[in-house]
Amino acid sequence: MRKTLTAVSILLLVSFQWAASRAAQTAGQIPEAAQNPQPDARFKADILVIVAHPDDETEVTGYLARAIFDQHKRVAAIFGTPGNSGGDAVSNAQAAALGDIRITEAHEALASFGVLHVWCLGGPDTPGQNVLHSLETWNHGNALWQTVRLMRLTRPEVILTWLPDFVAGENHDDHQAAGVIATEAFDMAGDPTVFPEQVAPPDNRLGVSNLAEGLQPWQAKRIYYFSDADNTDFLVGKGPEYNTTDISPSKHTPYYKLAAEEMAYHLTQNDTGQLAKHALATGDFAYFKQPVRLALGKSAVANTSVSGDILEGITPGAIPYVPPRGYRQEARQAVSVELGGPWAFYRDFWRAHGLDHLALLLNPPEMSVGNGEQVHVPILIRNDSDEPVEVILTSTLPAGWRELHGTARYPVRPHEAYTAHTLYLTASTAKPEWQTLHWKAESNGQVAGDVTLRLRTASSGLPQ
Ligand SMILES: [Zn+2]
């Protein structure tokens, strides 16, 4: 009986409201809809730093101190991995436990700079030099999906990330993967057809179980790269450079000291946290006085000067999407030979993303190898003709090296790419020096192509 009365009451109420609404419309008083909510302003960033490991941000903190403390710019950061494969200078904690510690160190370090919006993509720390290995272990699609989302959430004007290139020296494959994913996200976050569920509006944002994310597409305006290669002279003139010896007007201390203070939170790491702790204790800041050197990747806005300030001429606010050129198959001669694996990927990647100038940074390409270690170099033999071919691959080695695999006659079917896995044992000399590996491909008695790779030998070729 009670239920029946309630139902009747609701029916009467709805009827009354419908009648009132009709009356208002008849009177020309159409009700005003609620305001469409703006993106969450708390998360807006001027600069989004996308790196691989907790402590990678220290590569640019000598600049970030200036941007944050004296220019009042908002910074957010994404780490690809928690750094679970690094060493631990403090305790025995390793692997997953170390990852928990290191990501906390990163939160504390960045919080000291006022940076509280910090995320980790959760990829496993994968030491090596081959970017394709990190993209595999990180679950490339998942990492990109997260990064595009965070770019849409933080709506950065400028992205700072690792250089997507294979450089000799400390050039970790995870670092390269962060640069690759940041570049891809830069070119995707403004496209509403990429991860459309992220930009679909929820049916009822105040309700529960909404399965659309309600973000908006976002085109960041510029992307800059940095490198931790032993020697970054190849980046001179490719972008802005920031002195760290300048005095912060607000902190009354040099930017290098602020950078050391931030770095000192990463105490598990000998080459960052412990180094900074020692510098702060002894006053020897030689390492920190190096300038922060950036290379302009590309710009989505006009009037960008290569070496100008990263935020120069940028007006906050949304700009139209700037699509990348995308992959296009290049015309090749009938039989050709080139470095395979990550080098072949980068050649296509740079062109697809309008970063052709990165191909000119290191020519010939280079890598690091350890003394007395095996080095594997994939050589890609392409047959773009309609007939099967036999390609004879030979190599010229540095003195004291030994070929374990590679020289052979390779049968390559029409329109096929055959990867020859060449393998060498390096000499056991101790001093770091540059060597050259050279390959020659012949087909039907004619030279079909040749490949050169510069290798820097050192005690170990493995990045830390
Ligand atoms: Zn790192």
Boltz pocket constraint, residues with backbone or C-beta under 6 A from the ligand:
constraints:
  - pocket:
      binder: B
      contacts: [[A, 52], [A, 53], [A, 54], [A, 55], [A, 56], [A, 172], [A, 175]]
      max_distance: 6.0
